[in-house]
Amino acid sequence: MDTQRVKYPNQRIAGLWFIWIGIIIILSAVFSNGLLIQPALFAGGFTIGFLLLYILPFSKKKLSYGESTKVQKMTSNASLH
């Protein structure tokens, strides 16, 4: 039996993306000046987060591949139960 390890994308970036967008939504709601959210702050935060997490090669290389950490495995298993 061949036991060769295969690299697969482990989307750790997605969790950081959700945290980032949550923070941006909260900030844009706090500084909304009567609106539901401040569109300029949300658009700017969205763009900066997208560039930092999905476009830069450092973050893609560091966060997209490899085995999950022990905490990630525990939370993943807990979420499936």
N, CA, C and O atoms as a Maestro MAE file, in Angstrom:
{
 s_m_m2io_version
 :::
 2.0.0
}

f_m_ct {
 s_m_title
 :::
 protein
 m_atom[324] {
  # First column is atom index #
  i_m_mmod_type
  r_m_x_coord
  r_m_y_coord
  r_m_z_coord
  i_m_residue_number
  s_m_chain_name
  s_m_pdb_residue_name
  s_m_pdb_atom_name
  i_m_atomic_number
  :::
  1 25 0.840 -1.172 0.000 1 A "MET " " N  " 7
  2 3 0.000 0.000 0.000 1 A "MET " " CA " 6
  3 2 0.889 1.240 0.000 1 A "MET " " C  " 6
  4 15 1.840 1.331 0.776 1 A "MET " " O  " 8
  5 25 0.577 2.178 -0.861 2 A "ASP " " N  " 7
  6 3 1.334 3.417 -0.976 2 A "ASP " " CA " 6
  7 2 0.834 4.414 0.070 2 A "ASP " " C  " 6
  8 15 -0.355 4.732 0.104 2 A "ASP " " O  " 8
  9 25 1.724 4.902 0.914 3 A "THR " " N  " 7
  10 3 1.325 5.839 1.971 3 A "THR " " CA " 6
  11 2 1.922 7.214 1.742 3 A "THR " " C  " 6
  12 15 2.381 7.864 2.682 3 A "THR " " O  " 8
  13 25 1.916 7.649 0.514 4 A "GLN " " N  " 7
  14 3 2.457 8.955 0.168 4 A "GLN " " CA " 6
  15 2 1.532 10.054 0.692 4 A "GLN " " C  " 6
  16 15 0.313 9.975 0.539 4 A "GLN " " O  " 8
  17 25 2.116 11.067 1.303 5 A "ARG " " N  " 7
  18 3 1.341 12.197 1.814 5 A "ARG " " CA " 6
  19 2 0.971 13.129 0.670 5 A "ARG " " C  " 6
  20 15 1.786 13.418 -0.206 5 A "ARG " " O  " 8
  21 25 -0.242 13.580 0.694 6 A "VAL " " N  " 7
  22 3 -0.728 14.488 -0.325 6 A "VAL " " CA " 6
  23 2 -0.993 15.840 0.330 6 A "VAL " " C  " 6
  24 15 -1.651 15.915 1.368 6 A "VAL " " O  " 8
  25 25 -0.478 16.908 -0.281 7 A "LYS " " N  " 7
  26 3 -0.776 18.245 0.219 7 A "LYS " " CA " 6
  27 2 -2.165 18.647 -0.273 7 A "LYS " " C  " 6
  28 15 -2.484 18.508 -1.454 7 A "LYS " " O  " 8
  29 25 -2.964 19.136 0.632 8 A "TYR " " N  " 7
  30 3 -4.288 19.597 0.259 8 A "TYR " " CA " 6
  31 2 -4.524 20.947 0.916 8 A "TYR " " C  " 6
  32 15 -3.940 21.237 1.960 8 A "TYR " " O  " 8
  33 25 -5.367 21.768 0.324 9 A "PRO " " N  " 7
  34 3 -5.600 23.090 0.918 9 A "PRO " " CA " 6
  35 2 -6.408 22.972 2.203 9 A "PRO " " C  " 6
  36 15 -7.522 22.447 2.204 9 A "PRO " " O  " 8
  37 25 -5.846 23.456 3.274 10 A "ASN " " N  " 7
  38 3 -6.537 23.503 4.546 10 A "ASN " " CA " 6
  39 2 -6.883 24.962 4.788 10 A "ASN " " C  " 6
  40 15 -6.000 25.761 5.101 10 A "ASN " " O  " 8
  41 25 -8.117 25.312 4.654 11 A "GLN " " N  " 7
  42 3 -8.509 26.711 4.599 11 A "GLN " " CA " 6
  43 2 -8.544 27.367 5.971 11 A "GLN " " C  " 6
  44 15 -9.613 27.652 6.511 11 A "GLN " " O  " 8
  45 25 -7.368 27.601 6.523 12 A "ARG " " N  " 7
  46 3 -7.271 28.346 7.773 12 A "ARG " " CA " 6
  47 2 -7.563 29.814 7.540 12 A "ARG " " C  " 6
  48 15 -7.962 30.533 8.456 12 A "ARG " " O  " 8
  49 25 -7.363 30.247 6.323 13 A "ILE " " N  " 7
  50 3 -7.598 31.651 6.000 13 A "ILE " " CA " 6
  51 2 -9.080 31.988 6.163 13 A "ILE " " C  " 6
  52 15 -9.414 33.118 6.520 13 A "ILE " " O  " 8
  53 25 -9.964 31.039 5.911 14 A "ALA " " N  " 7
  54 3 -11.400 31.315 5.992 14 A "ALA " " CA " 6
  55 2 -11.810 31.734 7.397 14 A "ALA " " C  " 6
  56 15 -12.635 32.635 7.551 14 A "ALA " " O  " 8
  57 25 -11.260 31.109 8.412 15 A "GLY " " N  " 7
  58 3 -11.574 31.494 9.785 15 A "GLY " " CA " 6
  59 2 -11.120 32.906 10.093 15 A "GLY " " C  " 6
  60 15 -11.849 33.682 10.711 15 A "GLY " " O  " 8
  61 25 -9.906 33.237 9.659 16 A "LEU " " N  " 7
  62 3 -9.422 34.602 9.852 16 A "LEU " " CA " 6
  63 2 -10.260 35.598 9.076 16 A "LEU " " C  " 6
  64 15 -10.488 36.717 9.536 16 A "LEU " " O  " 8
  65 25 -10.717 35.197 7.904 17 A "TRP " " N  " 7
  66 3 -11.565 36.064 7.085 17 A "TRP " " CA " 6
  67 2 -12.873 36.384 7.813 17 A "TRP " " C  " 6
  68 15 -13.301 37.538 7.839 17 A "TRP " " O  " 8
  69 25 -13.507 35.368 8.402 18 A "PHE " " N  " 7
  70 3 -14.756 35.590 9.126 18 A "PHE " " CA " 6
  71 2 -14.543 36.486 10.341 18 A "PHE " " C  " 6
  72 15 -15.382 37.338 10.632 18 A "PHE " " O  " 8
  73 25 -13.437 36.306 11.050 19 A "ILE " " N  " 7
  74 3 -13.125 37.169 12.191 19 A "ILE " " CA " 6
  75 2 -12.908 38.603 11.711 19 A "ILE " " C  " 6
  76 15 -13.434 39.545 12.303 19 A "ILE " " O  " 8
  77 25 -12.141 38.766 10.649 20 A "TRP " " N  " 7
  78 3 -11.861 40.096 10.104 20 A "TRP " " CA " 6
  79 2 -13.146 40.805 9.676 20 A "TRP " " C  " 6
  80 15 -13.367 41.964 10.030 20 A "TRP " " O  " 8
  81 25 -13.985 40.113 8.922 21 A "ILE " " N  " 7
  82 3 -15.229 40.718 8.444 21 A "ILE " " CA " 6
  83 2 -16.153 41.047 9.612 21 A "ILE " " C  " 6
  84 15 -16.834 42.072 9.587 21 A "ILE " " O  " 8
  85 25 -16.188 40.194 10.634 22 A "GLY " " N  " 7
  86 3 -16.994 40.484 11.823 22 A "GLY " " CA " 6
  87 2 -16.547 41.762 12.509 22 A "GLY " " C  " 6
  88 15 -17.372 42.585 12.904 22 A "GLY " " O  " 8
  89 25 -15.241 41.925 12.649 23 A "ILE " " N  " 7
  90 3 -14.705 43.145 13.264 23 A "ILE " " CA " 6
  91 2 -15.047 44.363 12.407 23 A "ILE " " C  " 6
  92 15 -15.428 45.407 12.937 23 A "ILE " " O  " 8
  93 25 -14.914 44.234 11.097 24 A "ILE " " N  " 7
  94 3 -15.221 45.349 10.198 24 A "ILE " " CA " 6
  95 2 -16.704 45.699 10.260 24 A "ILE " " C  " 6
  96 15 -17.049 46.881 10.244 24 A "ILE " " O  " 8
  97 25 -17.578 44.720 10.331 25 A "ILE " " N  " 7
  98 3 -19.018 45.000 10.423 25 A "ILE " " CA " 6
  99 2 -19.333 45.710 11.732 25 A "ILE " " C  " 6
  100 15 -20.118 46.659 11.749 25 A "ILE " " O  " 8
  101 25 -18.731 45.262 12.828 26 A "ILE " " N  " 7
  102 3 -18.968 45.924 14.117 26 A "ILE " " CA " 6
  103 2 -18.471 47.365 14.084 26 A "ILE " " C  " 6
  104 15 -19.178 48.276 14.516 26 A "ILE " " O  " 8
  105 25 -17.260 47.576 13.573 27 A "LEU " " N  " 7
  106 3 -16.726 48.940 13.492 27 A "LEU " " CA " 6
  107 2 -17.567 49.825 12.574 27 A "LEU " " C  " 6
  108 15 -17.813 50.989 12.890 27 A "LEU " " O  " 8
  109 25 -18.005 49.285 11.452 28 A "SER " " N  " 7
  110 3 -18.803 50.097 10.531 28 A "SER " " CA " 6
  111 2 -20.195 50.374 11.093 28 A "SER " " C  " 6
  112 15 -20.816 51.369 10.720 28 A "SER " " O  " 8
  113 25 -20.697 49.518 11.980 29 A "ALA " " N  " 7
  114 3 -21.973 49.792 12.638 29 A "ALA " " CA " 6
  115 2 -21.804 50.834 13.739 29 A "ALA " " C  " 6
  116 15 -22.685 51.671 13.934 29 A "ALA " " O  " 8
  117 25 -20.690 50.795 14.457 30 A "VAL " " N  " 7
  118 3 -20.438 51.765 15.521 30 A "VAL " " CA " 6
  119 2 -20.260 53.166 14.943 30 A "VAL " " C  " 6
  120 15 -20.783 54.134 15.496 30 A "VAL " " O  " 8
  121 25 -19.531 53.281 13.845 31 A "PHE " " N  " 7
  122 3 -19.269 54.572 13.223 31 A "PHE " " CA " 6
  123 2 -20.201 54.851 12.048 31 A "PHE " " C  " 6
  124 15 -19.780 55.445 11.055 31 A "PHE " " O  " 8
  125 25 -21.452 54.433 12.148 32 A "SER " " N  " 7
  126 3 -22.364 54.494 10.999 32 A "SER " " CA " 6
  127 2 -23.033 55.849 10.800 32 A "SER " " C  " 6
  128 15 -23.484 56.140 9.693 32 A "SER " " O  " 8
  129 25 -23.114 56.686 11.831 33 A "ASN " " N  " 7
  130 3 -23.772 57.996 11.727 33 A "ASN " " CA " 6
  131 2 -25.207 57.886 11.220 33 A "ASN " " C  " 6
  132 15 -25.597 58.602 10.297 33 A "ASN " " O  " 8
  133 25 -25.981 57.005 11.812 34 A "GLY " " N  " 7
  134 3 -27.391 56.874 11.456 34 A "GLY " " CA " 6
  135 2 -27.692 55.823 10.404 34 A "GLY " " C  " 6
  136 15 -28.855 55.461 10.223 34 A "GLY " " O  " 8
  137 25 -26.703 55.331 9.718 35 A "LEU " " N  " 7
  138 3 -26.920 54.276 8.741 35 A "LEU " " CA " 6
  139 2 -26.831 52.915 9.439 35 A "LEU " " C  " 6
  140 15 -26.415 52.832 10.594 35 A "LEU " " O  " 8
  141 25 -27.214 51.876 8.750 36 A "LEU " " N  " 7
  142 3 -27.069 50.541 9.319 36 A "LEU " " CA " 6
  143 2 -25.589 50.203 9.472 36 A "LEU " " C  " 6
  144 15 -25.150 49.778 10.541 36 A "LEU " " O  " 8
  145 25 -24.828 50.391 8.407 37 A "ILE " " N  " 7
  146 3 -23.361 50.298 8.467 37 A "ILE " " CA " 6
  147 2 -22.783 51.426 7.629 37 A "ILE " " C  " 6
  148 15 -23.449 51.955 6.740 37 A "ILE " " O  " 8
  149 25 -21.562 51.784 7.912 38 A "GLN " " N  " 7
  150 3 -20.870 52.818 7.129 38 A "GLN " " CA " 6
  151 2 -20.272 52.151 5.885 38 A "GLN " " C  " 6
  152 15 -19.324 51.376 6.007 38 A "GLN " " O  " 8
  153 25 -20.805 52.436 4.696 39 A "PRO " " N  " 7
  154 3 -20.363 51.734 3.490 39 A "PRO " " CA " 6
  155 2 -18.886 51.915 3.159 39 A "PRO " " C  " 6
  156 15 -18.227 50.964 2.738 39 A "PRO " " O  " 8
  157 25 -18.360 53.118 3.343 40 A "ALA " " N  " 7
  158 3 -16.962 53.358 3.005 40 A "ALA " " CA " 6
  159 2 -16.034 52.573 3.919 40 A "ALA " " C  " 6
  160 15 -15.048 52.002 3.453 40 A "ALA " " O  " 8
  161 25 -16.333 52.536 5.210 41 A "LEU " " N  " 7
  162 3 -15.516 51.783 6.152 41 A "LEU " " CA " 6
  163 2 -15.602 50.286 5.863 41 A "LEU " " C  " 6
  164 15 -14.594 49.581 5.913 41 A "LEU " " O  " 8
  165 25 -16.798 49.809 5.564 42 A "PHE " " N  " 7
  166 3 -16.953 48.393 5.243 42 A "PHE " " CA " 6
  167 2 -16.208 48.028 3.965 42 A "PHE " " C  " 6
  168 15 -15.511 47.014 3.926 42 A "PHE " " O  " 8
  169 25 -16.345 48.838 2.923 43 A "ALA " " N  " 7
  170 3 -15.675 48.547 1.650 43 A "ALA " " CA " 6
  171 2 -14.155 48.591 1.805 43 A "ALA " " C  " 6
  172 15 -13.448 47.742 1.264 43 A "ALA " " O  " 8
  173 25 -13.660 49.578 2.540 44 A "GLY " " N  " 7
  174 3 -12.227 49.671 2.773 44 A "GLY " " CA " 6
  175 2 -11.700 48.491 3.575 44 A "GLY " " C  " 6
  176 15 -10.665 47.916 3.235 44 A "GLY " " O  " 8
  177 25 -12.409 48.128 4.639 45 A "GLY " " N  " 7
  178 3 -12.001 46.985 5.449 45 A "GLY " " CA " 6
  179 2 -12.071 45.678 4.681 45 A "GLY " " C  " 6
  180 15 -11.206 44.815 4.826 45 A "GLY " " O  " 8
  181 25 -13.107 45.536 3.862 46 A "PHE " " N  " 7
  182 3 -13.249 44.344 3.027 46 A "PHE " " CA " 6
  183 2 -12.066 44.227 2.073 46 A "PHE " " C  " 6
  184 15 -11.471 43.158 1.936 46 A "PHE " " O  " 8
  185 25 -11.731 45.332 1.416 47 A "THR " " N  " 7
  186 3 -10.643 45.333 0.439 47 A "THR " " CA " 6
  187 2 -9.301 45.047 1.102 47 A "THR " " C  " 6
  188 15 -8.522 44.236 0.602 47 A "THR " " O  " 8
  189 25 -9.029 45.704 2.215 48 A "ILE " " N  " 7
  190 3 -7.762 45.480 2.920 48 A "ILE " " CA " 6
  191 2 -7.652 44.036 3.394 48 A "ILE " " C  " 6
  192 15 -6.605 43.408 3.241 48 A "ILE " " O  " 8
  193 25 -8.732 43.508 3.971 49 A "GLY " " N  " 7
  194 3 -8.717 42.125 4.439 49 A "GLY " " CA " 6
  195 2 -8.526 41.132 3.307 49 A "GLY " " C  " 6
  196 15 -7.784 40.158 3.441 49 A "GLY " " O  " 8
  197 25 -9.198 41.381 2.193 50 A "PHE " " N  " 7
  198 3 -9.060 40.487 1.048 50 A "PHE " " CA " 6
  199 2 -7.628 40.483 0.534 50 A "PHE " " C  " 6
  200 15 -7.069 39.427 0.237 50 A "PHE " " O  " 8
  201 25 -7.037 41.672 0.432 51 A "LEU " " N  " 7
  202 3 -5.659 41.757 -0.049 51 A "LEU " " CA " 6
  203 2 -4.694 41.078 0.919 51 A "LEU " " C  " 6
  204 15 -3.809 40.337 0.491 51 A "LEU " " O  " 8
  205 25 -4.856 41.323 2.213 52 A "LEU " " N  " 7
  206 3 -3.952 40.742 3.202 52 A "LEU " " CA " 6
  207 2 -4.065 39.219 3.286 52 A "LEU " " C  " 6
  208 15 -3.055 38.525 3.409 52 A "LEU " " O  " 8
  209 25 -5.282 38.706 3.220 53 A "LEU " " N  " 7
  210 3 -5.477 37.275 3.464 53 A "LEU " " CA " 6
  211 2 -5.459 36.422 2.198 53 A "LEU " " C  " 6
  212 15 -4.973 35.292 2.232 53 A "LEU " " O  " 8
  213 25 -5.972 36.931 1.094 54 A "TYR " " N  " 7
  214 3 -6.107 36.082 -0.085 54 A "TYR " " CA " 6
  215 2 -5.142 36.405 -1.228 54 A "TYR " " C  " 6
  216 15 -4.912 35.551 -2.084 54 A "TYR " " O  " 8
  217 25 -4.581 37.592 -1.267 55 A "ILE " " N  " 7
  218 3 -3.736 37.979 -2.385 55 A "ILE " " CA " 6
  219 2 -2.249 37.843 -2.061 55 A "ILE " " C  " 6
  220 15 -1.483 37.363 -2.896 55 A "ILE " " O  " 8
  221 25 -1.833 38.253 -0.877 56 A "LEU " " N  " 7
  222 3 -0.413 38.207 -0.528 56 A "LEU " " CA " 6
  223 2 0.097 36.767 -0.495 56 A "LEU " " C  " 6
  224 15 -0.535 35.910 0.123 56 A "LEU " " O  " 8
  225 25 1.213 36.489 -1.139 57 A "PRO " " N  " 7
  226 3 1.728 35.122 -1.177 57 A "PRO " " CA " 6
  227 2 2.137 34.601 0.203 57 A "PRO " " C  " 6
  228 15 2.044 33.400 0.457 57 A "PRO " " O  " 8
  229 25 2.583 35.480 1.089 58 A "PHE " " N  " 7
  230 3 3.001 35.031 2.416 58 A "PHE " " CA " 6
  231 2 1.834 34.403 3.178 58 A "PHE " " C  " 6
  232 15 1.974 33.317 3.741 58 A "PHE " " O  " 8
  233 25 0.694 35.078 3.199 59 A "SER " " N  " 7
  234 3 -0.438 34.551 3.955 59 A "SER " " CA " 6
  235 2 -1.005 33.290 3.305 59 A "SER " " C  " 6
  236 15 -1.419 32.365 4.004 59 A "SER " " O  " 8
  237 25 -1.026 33.249 1.976 60 A "LYS " " N  " 7
  238 3 -1.513 32.035 1.312 60 A "LYS " " CA " 6
  239 2 -0.605 30.848 1.605 60 A "LYS " " C  " 6
  240 15 -1.090 29.746 1.862 60 A "LYS " " O  " 8
  241 25 0.702 31.061 1.570 61 A "LYS " " N  " 7
  242 3 1.641 29.975 1.810 61 A "LYS " " CA " 6
  243 2 1.618 29.539 3.272 61 A "LYS " " C  " 6
  244 15 1.646 28.343 3.564 61 A "LYS " " O  " 8
  245 25 1.569 30.488 4.178 62 A "LYS " " N  " 7
  246 3 1.652 30.194 5.606 62 A "LYS " " CA " 6
  247 2 0.366 29.586 6.149 62 A "LYS " " C  " 6
  248 15 0.421 28.735 7.037 62 A "LYS " " O  " 8
  249 25 -0.778 29.998 5.642 63 A "LEU " " N  " 7
  250 3 -2.041 29.614 6.252 63 A "LEU " " CA " 6
  251 2 -2.880 28.622 5.457 63 A "LEU " " C  " 6
  252 15 -3.872 28.123 5.989 63 A "LEU " " O  " 8
  253 25 -2.535 28.315 4.218 64 A "SER " " N  " 7
  254 3 -3.412 27.478 3.405 64 A "SER " " CA " 6
  255 2 -3.042 26.006 3.388 64 A "SER " " C  " 6
  256 15 -3.919 25.168 3.178 64 A "SER " " O  " 8
  257 25 -1.792 25.659 3.597 65 A "TYR " " N  " 7
  258 3 -1.397 24.266 3.446 65 A "TYR " " CA " 6
  259 2 -0.798 23.727 4.732 65 A "TYR " " C  " 6
  260 15 -0.230 24.463 5.539 65 A "TYR " " O  " 8
  261 25 -0.942 22.431 4.895 66 A "GLY " " N  " 7
  262 3 -0.363 21.777 6.059 66 A "GLY " " CA " 6
  263 2 -1.434 21.128 6.907 66 A "GLY " " C  " 6
  264 15 -2.632 21.291 6.677 66 A "GLY " " O  " 8
  265 25 -0.969 20.393 7.886 67 A "GLU " " N  " 7
  266 3 -1.904 19.720 8.773 67 A "GLU " " CA " 6
  267 2 -2.485 20.709 9.768 67 A "GLU " " C  " 6
  268 15 -1.874 21.730 10.085 67 A "GLU " " O  " 8
  269 25 -3.660 20.391 10.247 68 A "SER " " N  " 7
  270 3 -4.302 21.228 11.246 68 A "SER " " CA " 6
  271 2 -3.580 21.105 12.578 68 A "SER " " C  " 6
  272 15 -2.943 20.092 12.864 68 A "SER " " O  " 8
  273 25 -3.690 22.144 13.380 69 A "THR " " N  " 7
  274 3 -3.123 22.094 14.716 69 A "THR " " CA " 6
  275 2 -4.059 21.296 15.611 69 A "THR " " C  " 6
  276 15 -5.176 20.963 15.213 69 A "THR " " O  " 8
  277 25 -3.604 20.991 16.815 70 A "LYS " " N  " 7
  278 3 -4.413 20.196 17.743 70 A "LYS " " CA " 6
  279 2 -5.718 20.916 18.093 70 A "LYS " " C  " 6
  280 15 -6.776 20.290 18.159 70 A "LYS " " O  " 8
  281 25 -5.641 22.219 18.316 71 A "VAL " " N  " 7
  282 3 -6.835 22.988 18.644 71 A "VAL " " CA " 6
  283 2 -7.809 23.004 17.472 71 A "VAL " " C  " 6
  284 15 -9.018 22.899 17.673 71 A "VAL " " O  " 8
  285 25 -7.300 23.134 16.259 72 A "GLN " " N  " 7
  286 3 -8.172 23.127 15.084 72 A "GLN " " CA " 6
  287 2 -8.858 21.779 14.916 72 A "GLN " " C  " 6
  288 15 -10.037 21.728 14.565 72 A "GLN " " O  " 8
  289 25 -8.148 20.701 15.159 73 A "LYS " " N  " 7
  290 3 -8.765 19.373 15.063 73 A "LYS " " CA " 6
  291 2 -9.840 19.190 16.111 73 A "LYS " " C  " 6
  292 15 -10.892 18.616 15.828 73 A "LYS " " O  " 8
  293 25 -9.586 19.676 17.338 74 A "MET " " N  " 7
  294 3 -10.571 19.542 18.419 74 A "MET " " CA " 6
  295 2 -11.836 20.341 18.097 74 A "MET " " C  " 6
  296 15 -12.945 19.836 18.269 74 A "MET " " O  " 8
  297 25 -11.678 21.588 17.631 75 A "THR " " N  " 7
  298 3 -12.849 22.395 17.320 75 A "THR " " CA " 6
  299 2 -13.588 21.862 16.106 75 A "THR " " C  " 6
  300 15 -14.815 21.943 16.043 75 A "THR " " O  " 8
  301 25 -12.863 21.322 15.150 76 A "SER " " N  " 7
  302 3 -13.515 20.734 13.991 76 A "SER " " CA " 6
  303 2 -14.339 19.515 14.392 76 A "SER " " C  " 6
  304 15 -15.472 19.353 13.939 76 A "SER " " O  " 8
  305 25 -13.777 18.663 15.235 77 A "ASN " " N  " 7
  306 3 -14.512 17.489 15.703 77 A "ASN " " CA " 6
  307 2 -15.710 17.891 16.562 77 A "ASN " " C  " 6
  308 15 -16.773 17.278 16.466 77 A "ASN " " O  " 8
  309 25 -15.547 18.906 17.394 78 A "ALA " " N  " 7
  310 3 -16.646 19.360 18.241 78 A "ALA " " CA " 6
  311 2 -17.776 19.952 17.406 78 A "ALA " " C  " 6
  312 15 -18.947 19.796 17.752 78 A "ALA " " O  " 8
  313 25 -17.439 20.625 16.317 79 A "SER " " N  " 7
  314 3 -18.473 21.224 15.487 79 A "SER " " CA " 6
  315 2 -19.260 20.179 14.700 79 A "SER " " C  " 6
  316 15 -20.393 20.431 14.291 79 A "SER " " O  " 8
  317 25 -18.672 19.030 14.492 80 A "LEU " " N  " 7
  318 3 -19.361 17.978 13.742 80 A "LEU " " CA " 6
  319 2 -20.287 17.136 14.608 80 A "LEU " " C  " 6
  320 15 -21.113 16.387 14.087 80 A "LEU " " O  " 8
  321 25 -20.156 17.250 15.914 81 A "HIS " " N  " 7
  322 3 -21.006 16.451 16.812 81 A "HIS " " CA " 6
  323 2 -22.243 17.171 17.195 81 A "HIS " " C  " 6
  324 15 -23.061 16.637 17.944 81 A "HIS " " O  " 8
  :::
 }
 m_bond[323] {
  # First column is bond index #
  i_m_from
  i_m_to
  i_m_order
  :::
  1 1 2 1
  2 2 3 1
  3 3 4 2
  4 3 5 1
  5 5 6 1
  6 6 7 1
  7 7 8 2
  8 7 9 1
  9 9 10 1
  10 10 11 1
  11 11 12 2
  12 11 13 1
  13 13 14 1
  14 14 15 1
  15 15 16 2
  16 15 17 1
  17 17 18 1
  18 18 19 1
  19 19 20 2
  20 19 21 1
  21 21 22 1
  22 22 23 1
  23 23 24 2
  24 23 25 1
  25 25 26 1
  26 26 27 1
  27 27 28 2
  28 27 29 1
  29 29 30 1
  30 30 31 1
  31 31 32 2
  32 31 33 1
  33 33 34 1
  34 34 35 1
  35 35 36 2
  36 35 37 1
  37 37 38 1
  38 38 39 1
  39 39 40 2
  40 39 41 1
  41 41 42 1
  42 42 43 1
  43 43 44 2
  44 43 45 1
  45 45 46 1
  46 46 47 1
  47 47 48 2
  48 47 49 1
  49 49 50 1
  50 50 51 1
  51 51 52 2
  52 51 53 1
  53 53 54 1
  54 54 55 1
  55 55 56 2
  56 55 57 1
  57 57 58 1
  58 58 59 1
  59 59 60 2
  60 59 61 1
  61 61 62 1
  62 62 63 1
  63 63 64 2
  64 63 65 1
  65 65 66 1
  66 66 67 1
  67 67 68 2
  68 67 69 1
  69 69 70 1
  70 70 71 1
  71 71 72 2
  72 71 73 1
  73 73 74 1
  74 74 75 1
  75 75 76 2
  76 75 77 1
  77 77 78 1
  78 78 79 1
  79 79 80 2
  80 79 81 1
  81 81 82 1
  82 82 83 1
  83 83 84 2
  84 83 85 1
  85 85 86 1
  86 86 87 1
  87 87 88 2
  88 87 89 1
  89 89 90 1
  90 90 91 1
  91 91 92 2
  92 91 93 1
  93 93 94 1
  94 94 95 1
  95 95 96 2
  96 95 97 1
  97 97 98 1
  98 98 99 1
  99 99 100 2
  100 99 101 1
  101 101 102 1
  102 102 103 1
  103 103 104 2
  104 103 105 1
  105 105 106 1
  106 106 107 1
  107 107 108 2
  108 107 109 1
  109 109 110 1
  110 110 111 1
  111 111 112 2
  112 111 113 1
  113 113 114 1
  114 114 115 1
  115 115 116 2
  116 115 117 1
  117 117 118 1
  118 118 119 1
  119 119 120 2
  120 119 121 1
  121 121 122 1
  122 122 123 1
  123 123 124 2
  124 123 125 1
  125 125 126 1
  126 126 127 1
  127 127 128 2
  128 127 129 1
  129 129 130 1
  130 130 131 1
  131 131 132 2
  132 131 133 1
  133 133 134 1
  134 134 135 1
  135 135 136 2
  136 135 137 1
  137 137 138 1
  138 138 139 1
  139 139 140 2
  140 139 141 1
  141 141 142 1
  142 142 143 1
  143 143 144 2
  144 143 145 1
  145 145 146 1
  146 146 147 1
  147 147 148 2
  148 147 149 1
  149 149 150 1
  150 150 151 1
  151 151 152 2
  152 151 153 1
  153 153 154 1
  154 154 155 1
  155 155 156 2
  156 155 157 1
  157 157 158 1
  158 158 159 1
  159 159 160 2
  160 159 161 1
  161 161 162 1
  162 162 163 1
  163 163 164 2
  164 163 165 1
  165 165 166 1
  166 166 167 1
  167 167 168 2
  168 167 169 1
  169 169 170 1
  170 170 171 1
  171 171 172 2
  172 171 173 1
  173 173 174 1
  174 174 175 1
  175 175 176 2
  176 175 177 1
  177 177 178 1
  178 178 179 1
  179 179 180 2
  180 179 181 1
  181 181 182 1
  182 182 183 1
  183 183 184 2
  184 183 185 1
  185 185 186 1
  186 186 187 1
  187 187 188 2
  188 187 189 1
  189 189 190 1
  190 190 191 1
  191 191 192 2
  192 191 193 1
  193 193 194 1
  194 194 195 1
  195 195 196 2
  196 195 197 1
  197 197 198 1
  198 198 199 1
  199 199 200 2
  200 199 201 1
  201 201 202 1
  202 202 203 1
  203 203 204 2
  204 203 205 1
  205 205 206 1
  206 206 207 1
  207 207 208 2
  208 207 209 1
  209 209 210 1
  210 210 211 1
  211 211 212 2
  212 211 213 1
  213 213 214 1
  214 214 215 1
  215 215 216 2
  216 215 217 1
  217 217 218 1
  218 218 219 1
  219 219 220 2
  220 219 221 1
  221 221 222 1
  222 222 223 1
  223 223 224 2
  224 223 225 1
  225 225 226 1
  226 226 227 1
  227 227 228 2
  228 227 229 1
  229 229 230 1
  230 230 231 1
  231 231 232 2
  232 231 233 1
  233 233 234 1
  234 234 235 1
  235 235 236 2
  236 235 237 1
  237 237 238 1
  238 238 239 1
  239 239 240 2
  240 239 241 1
  241 241 242 1
  242 242 243 1
  243 243 244 2
  244 243 245 1
  245 245 246 1
  246 246 247 1
  247 247 248 2
  248 247 249 1
  249 249 250 1
  250 250 251 1
  251 251 252 2
  252 251 253 1
  253 253 254 1
  254 254 255 1
  255 255 256 2
  256 255 257 1
  257 257 258 1
  258 258 259 1
  259 259 260 2
  260 259 261 1
  261 261 262 1
  262 262 263 1
  263 263 264 2
  264 263 265 1
  265 265 266 1
  266 266 267 1
  267 267 268 2
  268 267 269 1
  269 269 270 1
  270 270 271 1
  271 271 272 2
  272 271 273 1
  273 273 274 1
  274 274 275 1
  275 275 276 2
  276 275 277 1
  277 277 278 1
  278 278 279 1
  279 279 280 2
  280 279 281 1
  281 281 282 1
  282 282 283 1
  283 283 284 2
  284 283 285 1
  285 285 286 1
  286 286 287 1
  287 287 288 2
  288 287 289 1
  289 289 290 1
  290 290 291 1
  291 291 292 2
  292 291 293 1
  293 293 294 1
  294 294 295 1
  295 295 296 2
  296 295 297 1
  297 297 298 1
  298 298 299 1
  299 299 300 2
  300 299 301 1
  301 301 302 1
  302 302 303 1
  303 303 304 2
  304 303 305 1
  305 305 306 1
  306 306 307 1
  307 307 308 2
  308 307 309 1
  309 309 310 1
  310 310 311 1
  311 311 312 2
  312 311 313 1
  313 313 314 1
  314 314 315 1
  315 315 316 2
  316 315 317 1
  317 317 318 1
  318 318 319 1
  319 319 320 2
  320 319 321 1
  321 321 322 1
  322 322 323 1
  323 323 324 2
  :::
 }
}
